Amino acid sequence: MDILVLIGRILYVMVFFTSAAGHLTQTAAMAGYAQSKGVPAAKAAVLGTGVLQVVGALSVLLGVWADLGALLLALFLLPTALLMHAFWKETDPGSKQNEMIHFFKDIGLAGASLMLCALIAFAGDELGLTLTGPLFDLD
């Protein structure tokens, strides 16, 4: 069972490492996009969310307070869905569909992050193949 959880953690964080790489290497372009969506301090927000994704994903991947890492990823995803993918504001059908897909992807990943946080915190030290136990205790 532990190996399945580890494989799941590896697969789960891949999307965040990929996204973080874009945030940290294409900051200007991403900041321009974020600014067009009304995000204040767009460059700082892009860099901050890139770092947040790296920290959260590394935490989940390595099993270092992985429950906290999963929570950090949810805290990235929920505002991102609302601010960056507000499909209800779009008038062009293609843009609306694209934003809706990204919105629900982020919402679904946020839900998975919250479940992962709870499951790791509940499993406690019985979850193997981690460097530390969870930060939170949900016994």
N, C-alpha and C positions, 0 to 999 in steps of 0.2 A: 504493500500500500504506500509506503514512504516513497518508493521510486516513482509511482504514478503522480503523487503530489509534486515531487521535484520536477518531473517532466512537464506537468501542468504549469508550474511556476515559470519554468524556462520559456514555454510557449507564450504564456500570458504577457510577460514583460517585453517581448520582442517589439510589440507595437509602440511601447513607450520609449524604448531606446532609439527606434527609428525616428519617432516624432521629435525626441530631444535633440537628435543629431541635426535635424532641420532647424530647430529653434536656435541652436548654438553655432551653426555654420552659415545659415542664411538669415541672420538676424534682421538685416535691413529690409529685405523683401517681406519677411513675415511681419515685421513691425509696421510696414506700410499697409499690409492687409488688415492687421489688427486695428490700426488707426482708422481705416475706412469703415470698420465695424463699430467705431465709437469707443474703443478701449482707451482709457486715459493712460498716459505714460507708456505708450505702446512698446517702445524698445526695452524699457525696464521690465515690462510685463512678459515680453517674449523671452528675455534672458532668464527671468525668475521662474517662469513656468518650465523652461528647458532644464534648469537645475532641479526644480521640484520633481520632474519626471525621472531624472537620473537617480536622485536620492531615493525616491519611492521604489523605482524598479530594482535598483541594487539591493535595497532592503528586502524586497520580496524574493529576488533571485537567490541571494546568499542566505536568507533566513536569519537576518539580524533584525530583531523586532519586526518581523514580517507583517504583523498585524498593523503596526504603525505605518509601515510602507504602503500597505494596501489602502489605508485611510488617507494618506497623502495623495495617492493616485485618484481617489474619489474626489478629494478636495480640488484637484486640478480639473477633473472631467466635468463636474456639474456646472461650474461657472463658464467653462469653455462651451458647453452645449448651449447654454442660454445666451451668452454674449456673441459667440462666433457663428452660430448656426441657427439663427432666429428665422426659420423658414417661413413663419407667419408674416414676416415683413416683406417677403419677396413677391414680386408681381409676375416676373417671367416664369412660365411653367417649368422650364428646364432648371433654372437656378433654384426654384422652390423645391423641386424634387431632389436635387443635389444636396441642398442644405438640410432637408428632412432626413435624408439617409445619414448624413454626418451627425445630426442632432440625436437621432435614435441610437446610432452606434455609440456615441459618447454616453448617453443615458444608460444603455445596456452595460457598457464597460464599468460605469460608476456603480451600478447594481452589483455586478460581479465583484468589484473591489470591496464593497461593503460586506458582501457575503464572505469573501476571503478573509477580511479582517475579523469578522465574528467567528468563523470556523477555526482560524489559527488561534485566536484568543481562547476559544472553548477547548481546543485540543491541548493547549498548554505544552508542557515539555514532552508529551507523548508523541508529538509530531516529529518524526525523525528527519535527518538530513538537513538540519538547520544549524547555524552557528550559535544562536542564542534561543532562548524560549521567547514567548510573546511578552510584550510590554504590558498588555492589559490582561486582566483575569476575569473571565466570564463564567466561572464555575457556578 
